[in-house]
Amino acid sequence: MHYEDIRRSLMARLPDGLILLSGGVPVARNHDVEYPFRQKSDFLYLTGAEEAGCYLLLEPGRRKSTLFIPKIDNHHRVWLGHVPGPAEARHLFGVANVAYASELGPALKRARKSARRCYADPEAWRRYKADLRLPNAAPALRDALDELRAVKTAAEIRLMRAANAASAKAHRAVMAAARPGLYEYEIQAVFEAECLKQGLGRLAYPSIVAAGANAAVLHYSRNNARMKSGDLLLIDAGAENKGYAADITRTFPVSGRFTPRQRDVYSLVLETQKRCITMTRAGVNSADLHVRSMWFIAEGLKSLGLLKGETSGLVEGGAVRIFYPHGLTHMLGLDVHDVTGGKKRRAKNPNKVPVRFVAKLEPGFVVTMEPGVYFIKALLQDPAVRRKYKGSVNFAKAESFLDFGGVRIEDDILVTRGAPVNLTDVPKEIKDVEEACRR
């Protein structure tokens, strides 16, 4: 199993101590109701175990891994059902040594005799520091995990492909189902039901289903407006497969056909995305990619009469960010905004433009590619913004788009030693989108 290989890789990076990680624990919502449990990403990465209350102890000197699981009583079985015992856990998670969590303290006292230090996450350290009695190098553990998690293994990529395939089918179902008069939450239900039908019961993040002007709210969450004829619908939604995320956005006309104005803005975003995907190669700085996307968006907005002036000034001065205020890309994996690779991979932004995600792309990275154009009332009608950019933005024309909302198109891209591989297969060319929307 690939989890064993990952554990070996972690032990090779931290050979001089004990490595102790805690799994997640349930969080009470009220009385005897809990929030839905989701295992910690680091713990999933190393074990695949989705049960609460577990610990993992790695002993690099002995090349030994031990998974500690909670001992379940009959009361638990009556209310919550079956939980794997040691024998079953050994088979499920590929860990040769499985014991009950009550045995962890004595195990640490024995193991610490042959170690110089420990690498324990904060929660494990708080609970077991008296048993460890070793100096804790938690930052080194965090860095080693970030370094490993950044580059996806073949097994991880298979899981992400499956998450993308299920999410893609759900996005196509949404395109076929949407029509004027439905509520955003009805479309959310279509997406999430399709994911459930395919056996993926957990989403990678809360679904954004935004019609009309709501699409200008980047992290819109209400999903309760009624869709109207002439609206665009922006849906940003993805399923999770054994912890691994898909992150996909599509924008399409509720009525089934783009208006000329919608087609113009959509085409600008689509061409920007396609050009940036082509440039997503090993060795490229992600900050450079983002700045190139700003150039493409600025040039397109100039052609639409919304921006004016030299493109370099529109990008470096920030005018384009009124319409494109977020980043082009981020890492994707066990977290929808995944780790960026550890301190050895820290890169500098060579541009004059601030960029949040800065990394030199490597084979095995999976990144999103998600340019957008939005007409955001809070920015377009801000007096300070209007004063600062009065020579660069055609505010009168931009305000005529306030009912428009926005367009975002997002795919998940695997960086390879050659051409990038798009893991996302959802219609995005105008003719294909309109075909998918036909009923």
C-alpha positions in Angstrom: 0.0 0.0 0.0 1.2 3.5 -0.7 0.7 4.6 2.9 3.6 2.4 4.0 5.9 3.9 1.3 4.9 7.4 2.6 5.6 6.5 6.2 9.1 5.2 5.2 9.8 8.4 3.4 8.9 10.5 6.4 11.1 8.3 8.7 14.0 8.7 6.3 13.7 12.5 6.6 13.5 12.4 10.4 15.8 9.4 11.3 16.9 10.5 14.8 13.7 10.5 16.9 10.3 9.3 17.5 7.5 10.6 15.3 4.1 10.9 16.9 0.9 12.1 15.2 -2.6 12.4 16.6 -5.7 11.7 14.6 -8.8 13.9 14.8 -11.4 13.7 17.5 -15.2 14.3 17.3 -16.3 17.9 18.1 -19.6 18.3 20.0 -22.2 20.5 18.4 -24.7 20.2 21.2 -25.6 17.6 23.8 -25.1 14.2 22.1 -24.9 15.7 18.5 -21.5 16.1 16.9 -20.2 17.9 13.8 -19.5 15.6 10.9 -16.1 14.1 11.6 -13.3 14.5 9.0 -9.9 13.0 9.7 -6.8 15.3 9.9 -5.2 15.5 6.5 -1.7 14.5 7.8 -3.1 11.4 9.5 -5.0 10.4 6.3 -1.8 11.0 4.3 0.2 8.5 6.5 -2.5 5.9 7.3 -5.7 6.2 5.3 -7.5 5.7 8.6 -10.7 7.7 8.8 -11.7 6.7 12.4 -11.5 9.2 15.2 -9.3 8.9 18.3 -6.2 7.2 16.6 -2.5 7.9 17.0 0.5 6.9 14.9 3.9 6.2 16.3 6.9 5.9 13.9 10.3 4.6 15.2 12.8 5.3 12.4 15.6 3.5 14.1 13.6 0.3 14.2 11.8 1.0 10.9 8.6 0.4 12.8 5.1 1.8 12.5 2.4 1.4 15.1 -1.2 2.5 14.7 -3.0 3.0 18.0 -6.8 2.8 17.8 -9.5 3.4 20.4 -11.0 0.4 22.2 -14.7 0.4 21.5 -17.2 -0.9 24.0 -20.7 -2.3 23.4 -22.3 1.1 24.2 -20.5 2.6 21.2 -21.5 -0.4 19.0 -25.1 0.0 19.9 -25.2 3.7 18.9 -22.5 4.0 16.3 -21.9 0.5 14.9 -18.8 -1.3 13.9 -15.3 0.1 14.2 -12.2 -1.9 13.0 -10.3 -3.8 15.7 -6.5 -4.4 15.6 -6.6 -7.4 13.2 -9.0 -5.7 10.7 -7.0 -2.4 11.0 -3.8 -4.2 10.1 -5.4 -5.4 6.9 -7.2 -2.1 6.0 -4.4 0.3 6.5 -1.3 -1.8 5.8 0.2 -1.2 9.3 2.0 -4.3 10.6 1.6 -3.2 14.3 -1.8 -2.1 15.7 -2.6 -1.6 19.3 -5.2 0.1 21.5 -4.7 3.8 22.3 -4.6 2.9 26.0 -1.2 1.2 25.3 0.4 4.3 23.8 1.8 5.8 27.0 3.8 2.6 28.0 4.9 2.2 24.4 6.3 5.7 24.4 8.2 5.1 27.6 9.9 2.1 26.0 10.6 3.7 22.7 12.0 6.9 24.0 15.1 5.1 25.4 16.6 4.8 21.8 15.7 8.3 20.6 17.4 11.7 20.9 14.2 13.7 20.3 10.6 13.5 19.3 8.6 14.9 16.4 5.1 15.3 17.8 2.3 17.4 16.5 0.9 19.9 19.0 -2.0 17.9 20.2 0.0 14.7 20.6 2.7 16.7 22.5 0.1 18.2 24.9 -1.2 14.8 25.8 1.9 12.7 25.9 4.9 15.0 26.7 5.2 13.5 30.2 5.6 10.0 28.6 8.0 11.2 25.9 10.4 13.3 28.0 12.3 14.3 24.9 12.8 17.7 23.2 10.1 18.2 20.6 11.0 19.4 17.1 7.5 20.0 15.9 8.5 22.5 13.2 10.7 19.9 11.5 7.8 17.5 11.4 5.5 20.1 9.8 8.2 20.9 7.2 8.9 17.3 6.4 5.2 16.6 5.9 4.7 19.7 3.7 7.7 18.6 1.6 6.3 15.1 1.1 2.7 16.1 0.6 3.5 18.6 -2.2 4.5 16.0 -4.7 1.7 13.5 -5.3 2.4 9.8 -5.7 0.8 7.8 -8.5 -1.7 6.4 -6.0 -2.7 9.9 -4.8 -3.2 11.0 -8.4 -5.5 8.1 -9.0 -7.6 9.2 -6.1 -7.7 12.7 -7.4 -8.6 11.6 -10.9 -11.6 9.7 -9.4 -12.6 12.7 -7.3 -12.5 14.8 -10.5 -14.4 12.2 -12.5 -17.3 12.1 -10.0 -17.3 15.9 -9.7 -17.3 16.3 -13.5 -20.4 14.1 -13.8 -22.1 16.2 -11.1 -21.3 19.4 -12.9 -22.7 18.0 -16.2 -25.9 17.1 -14.3 -26.1 20.6 -13.0 -25.8 22.1 -16.5 -28.6 19.8 -17.7 -30.9 20.6 -14.7 -30.5 24.4 -14.3 -33.4 26.6 -15.6 -35.1 29.9 -14.7 -37.3 29.7 -11.7 -35.2 27.2 -9.8 -33.4 28.1 -6.6 -29.7 28.0 -6.2 -30.1 25.4 -3.4 -32.0 23.1 -5.8 -28.9 23.1 -8.1 -26.7 22.5 -5.1 -28.9 19.5 -4.3 -28.4 18.1 -7.9 -24.6 18.4 -7.6 -24.4 16.8 -4.2 -26.9 14.1 -4.9 -24.9 13.1 -8.0 -21.7 12.8 -5.9 -23.5 10.7 -3.4 -24.8 8.4 -6.2 -21.2 7.8 -7.1 -20.2 6.8 -3.6 -18.5 10.1 -2.6 -20.4 11.4 0.4 -18.1 14.2 1.4 -17.5 17.5 -0.4 -14.0 19.0 -0.5 -15.5 22.4 0.6 -19.0 24.0 0.8 -20.6 24.4 -2.6 -20.8 27.9 -4.1 -23.9 28.2 -6.3 -24.3 31.8 -7.3 -26.7 33.1 -9.9 -26.7 36.6 -11.4 -25.1 39.3 -9.3 -24.4 36.7 -6.5 -21.5 35.4 -8.6 -19.6 38.6 -7.8 -19.3 37.4 -4.2 -16.2 35.2 -4.3 -17.1 32.9 -1.4 -20.8 33.2 -1.7 -22.5 30.7 0.6 -26.3 31.5 0.9 -27.3 29.5 -2.2 -30.9 30.6 -1.7 -31.7 33.0 -4.6 -34.1 32.2 -7.4 -32.5 32.0 -10.8 -33.9 34.3 -13.5 -33.9 34.1 -17.3 -30.7 35.8 -18.6 -28.7 35.0 -15.4 -25.3 33.3 -15.5 -24.9 30.6 -12.9 -21.4 30.2 -11.3 -21.0 26.9 -9.5 -17.7 26.2 -7.6 -18.0 22.6 -6.2 -16.0 19.5 -5.8 -16.2 16.1 -4.1 -13.6 14.5 -1.9 -12.3 10.9 -2.4 -10.6 9.3 0.6 -9.6 12.9 1.6 -8.4 14.0 -1.8 -10.1 17.0 -3.3 -11.5 18.1 -6.6 -11.9 21.8 -7.1 -13.9 22.8 -10.2 -15.8 25.9 -11.2 -18.0 26.4 -14.2 -20.1 29.4 -15.3 -23.0 28.9 -17.7 -26.3 30.6 -18.8 -29.3 29.5 -16.9 -31.4 29.9 -20.0 -29.1 27.7 -22.0 -27.5 30.3 -24.4 -25.0 33.0 -23.7 -26.0 36.6 -24.5 -23.5 38.6 -26.6 -22.3 40.4 -23.5 -21.9 37.2 -21.5 -20.1 35.6 -24.4 -17.6 38.4 -24.5 -16.6 38.2 -20.8 -16.8 34.4 -20.8 -14.5 34.1 -23.8 -11.9 36.4 -22.2 -11.8 34.2 -19.1 -11.7 31.0 -21.0 -8.9 32.1 -23.3 -6.9 33.3 -20.3 -7.3 30.0 -18.6 -6.3 28.0 -21.6 -3.2 30.1 -22.2 -2.2 29.7 -18.5 -2.8 25.9 -18.6 -0.4 25.6 -21.6 2.2 27.5 -19.5 1.9 25.3 -16.5 5.2 23.5 -16.7 7.8 22.2 -14.4 10.2 25.0 -13.4 7.7 27.8 -13.9 7.2 30.2 -11.0 3.5 30.2 -10.1 3.8 34.0 -9.4 4.8 34.5 -13.0 1.7 32.6 -14.1 -0.5 34.7 -12.0 0.9 38.0 -13.4 0.6 36.7 -16.9 -3.1 36.0 -16.2 -3.5 39.5 -15.0 -2.0 40.8 -18.3 -4.4 38.6 -20.3 -7.4 39.8 -18.3 -6.3 43.5 -18.5 -5.8 43.3 -22.3 -9.3 41.7 -22.7 -10.9 44.3 -20.5 -9.3 47.0 -22.5 -10.8 45.5 -25.7 -14.2 45.6 -24.0 -13.8 49.3 -23.1 -13.7 48.6 -19.3 -10.0 49.5 -18.8 -7.8 52.0 -20.5 -4.1 52.8 -20.5 -0.8 50.8 -20.7 -1.3 47.2 -19.7 1.8 47.3 -17.5 0.4 50.1 -15.5 -3.0 48.4 -15.2 -1.4 45.3 -13.8 1.3 46.9 -11.6 -1.0 49.7 -10.4 -3.7 47.3 -9.5 -6.6 48.5 -11.6 -7.1 45.0 -13.1 -7.7 43.7 -9.6 -11.0 45.6 -9.4 -12.3 43.0 -11.8 -9.9 40.1 -10.9 -9.2 40.3 -7.2 -8.2 36.7 -6.4 -5.2 34.4 -7.3 -4.9 32.3 -10.4 -3.8 29.1 -8.7 -3.2 27.2 -5.5 -2.0 23.7 -4.6 -4.6 20.9 -4.4 -4.5 17.6 -2.5 -5.7 16.4 0.9 -6.8 20.0 1.5 -8.5 22.1 -1.1 -5.8 24.8 -0.5 -3.0 22.3 0.0 0.5 22.6 1.5 3.0 24.4 -0.7 6.0 22.3 -0.2 8.1 23.2 2.9 10.9 25.7 3.5 13.3 24.1 0.9 10.8 25.0 -1.8 10.2 28.6 -0.7 10.4 30.8 -3.8 10.6 34.5 -4.3 8.1 36.5 -6.3 10.1 38.2 -9.1 7.3 40.5 -10.0 6.2 44.0 -8.7 2.7 42.6 -8.2 1.9 41.0 -4.8 1.1 37.3 -5.3 -0.2 35.0 -2.5 0.9 31.6 -3.8 4.6 31.6 -4.9 6.2 28.3 -5.8 8.4 26.8 -8.5 6.3 24.1 -10.1 7.5 20.5 -10.0 6.3 17.2 -11.6 3.7 15.7 -9.3 2.2 19.1 -8.2 -1.5 19.4 -8.7 -2.7 23.0 -9.0 -5.9 24.7 -9.8 -6.2 27.1 -12.7 -9.0 29.6 -12.1 -9.0 33.1 -13.7 -12.1 35.2 -13.3 -13.7 38.5 -14.1 -16.3 40.0 -11.7 -18.3 43.2 -11.4 -18.3 43.8 -7.7 -20.4 46.6 -6.3 -18.3 47.0 -3.2 -15.3 47.9 -5.4 -16.9 49.7 -8.3 -18.8 52.0 -6.0 -16.1 52.6 -3.5 -15.2 56.3 -3.5 -11.5 55.7 -2.7 -11.3 53.1 -5.5 -13.0 55.5 -8.0 -10.6 58.3 -7.1 -7.5 56.2 -7.4 -8.4 54.5 -10.7 -10.5 57.2 -12.4 -8.0 57.4 -15.3 -7.8 53.6 -15.7 -11.3 52.3 -15.3 -14.4 53.2 -17.3 -16.6 53.2 -14.2 -19.8 54.3 -16.0 -19.6 51.3 -18.3 -18.5 48.9 -15.5 -21.6 49.9 -13.5 -23.8 48.8 -16.3 -22.5 45.3 -15.5 -23.5 45.3 -11.9 -26.3 42.8 -12.6 -23.9 40.5 -14.4 -22.1 38.9 -11.5 -19.0 37.3 -12.7 -17.3 34.4 -14.6 -14.8 32.0 -13.2 -13.6 28.8 -14.9 -11.5 26.4 -12.9 -9.7 23.1 -13.7 -7.3 20.9 -11.8 -3.9 20.5 -13.5 -1.2 17.9 -12.9 2.3 19.2 -13.5 4.5 16.6 -15.3 7.9 16.5 -16.9 6.3 17.4 -20.1 2.9 18.9 -21.0 0.4 19.6 -18.2 -2.4 17.1 -17.7 -5.9 18.4 -17.1 -7.7 16.2 -14.6 -11.0 18.0 -15.2 -13.3 16.9 -18.0 -16.3 19.3 -17.8 -17.6 21.3 -20.9 -16.2 24.8 -21.0 -16.0 25.7 -24.7 -19.0 27.9 -25.5 -20.6 25.5 -27.9 -20.1 22.6 -25.6 -21.5 24.4 -22.6 -24.6 25.4 -24.5 -25.0 21.8 -25.7 -24.7 20.5 -22.1 -27.4 23.0 -21.1 -29.9 21.8 -23.6 -32.9 20.0 -22.2 
